Amino acid sequence: MSYRYRITIENLDPLQSHRQEEESLQFCADNHDPLLDIVKAVQAKRLLDINRSASLAIGLKLLGEIVLAKRKDPLFAPLVLPIRNFTQQLKSLEPVSNTTKP
């Protein structure tokens, strides 16, 4: 099963943009995983703040999908194992509970 997403990057500080077309970017991406669920799972681990956790999850999944599709390409082949290992380590971390123990 594949999921299709629209990714939007919007410059929130137009004073830092030199050209009008740099203020936003939108593209579509397919992924074999439900990205919003993955973002929530990474955020629950509380390794980073909510925004950085979302950036990590989305960035890793977007890159991982390309590396998986191009795993035999000499440019991407060296990334397969490190990304797989990092992803497995990240998945193995337990979420942080919202309740405190007495």
N, C-alpha and C positions, 0 to 999 in steps of 0.2 A: 504494500500500500504506500502511496506517495501523497504528501501534503504539499499544497502550493501556497506560497506566501508572497505578499507585497511588502518589500522592505523600503522604508522611507528614512532618509537622512536629511535633516533640516538644520541649516546653520541658524543658531539662535542668537548669534551676535553679528548682524549684518555689517557692522563697522569693521569687522575683521575680514570680510569678503571683498575681493577686488573686482569681481565681475558678478553681474546679476545671476547668471546661470549657475554659479557656485553656491547659491543659497540653499538649494535642495537637490536631492537625487532620489529617484525612485526606480526600483527594479523588481522583477519577480524572481523567486528562487524556489526550487523544489527540494524537499527533504523527506527522507523516509521516516522521520520521527515527528511527533507533535511538539513543535518548538516551544509553545507557550507552557506546556506541562514541564518541559525540561528547564525552562527559566525558573519556574516556581520551585522545582526540586533543587536547583543550584542555590537559589536565594535562601531556601530553608537550611542549608548547610552553614550559612552565616560566615563564610570565609571572607567575604567582602561586603560592602554596602549593597543595597538593593540595585542601584544603577550599574555598578561595576560587575555584580553577579550576572545581571542581564546581558551586559556586554560580553562577558566571558562565555556565557552559554551560547549566545547567538553567534559570536565570532568563531568559536570552536566548532559548532555544528555546521556553519556555512563552509568553513575551510575543510572540515572533515568530509563533507559530502563531495566536494571537488576532488580531494585526495583519493577518496574511495573510487570515484569514477575514473580517475586517471592514474591509478596505482601502478600501472605498467609503464607509464611515461617516465623516462629517466629524471625529469625535473621533480616529479612528485613522489617517486618511489622511496626516496630516503625519509620522507615524512610519515609513511604509513605506520611503522612500528612506534615511533615516539608519540604520535597522536593517539594511537590505540592505547598505549600504556598510560598516558596522562588521563584519557577519558575513563579508563577502568579505575584508576586511583581516585578520580573525582567521584565516580559513581559509588565507590566503596565507603566513602565518608558518610557517617550518620548525620541526619538532620539534627539541628539543635532544638531541643524542646522549649516551648514557650513557658512551661511551668518550672519553677525552681523547687529543688528538693529541700525538705526541712533538715 
